[in-house]
């Protein structure tokens, strides 16, 4: 699942569901010491906050896809079937 969906596709899904977002630099404790940029998504009415790497068109890590799915399903923002449809629609396999 993770190598098929990009961070940009997740961004599009979250904004369609009413999330607002803001890019932020996060200080790293380990090397390299340069800040890492992430995107913080907030859904005001459900109180959901998600933080994802700002990697745009790169494939999303499995842990990030699972985290997004878990939060959306458990907060009642999207059911599991709709999330699976999203993954199929935005997968690299469907674009080739």
Rosetta blueprint (number, residue, H / E / L):
1 X L
2 X L
3 X L
4 X L
5 X L
6 X E
7 X H
8 X H
9 X H
10 X H
11 X H
12 X H
13 X H
14 X H
15 X H
16 X H
17 X L
18 X L
19 X L
20 X E
21 X E
22 X E
23 X E
24 X E
25 X E
26 X E
27 X L
28 X L
29 X L
30 X L
31 X L
32 X L
33 X L
34 X L
35 X L
36 X E
37 X E
38 X E
39 X E
40 X E
41 X E
42 X E
43 X E
44 X L
45 X L
46 X L
47 X L
48 X E
49 X E
50 X E
51 X E
52 X E
53 X E
54 X L
55 X L
56 X L
57 X L
58 X L
59 X E
60 X L
61 X L
62 X H
63 X H
64 X H
65 X H
66 X H
67 X H
68 X H
69 X H
70 X H
71 X H
72 X H
73 X H
74 X H
75 X L
76 X L
77 X L
78 X L
79 X L
80 X H
81 X H
82 X H
83 X H
84 X H
85 X H
86 X H
87 X H
88 X H
89 X H
90 X L
91 X L
92 X H
93 X H
94 X H
95 X H
96 X L
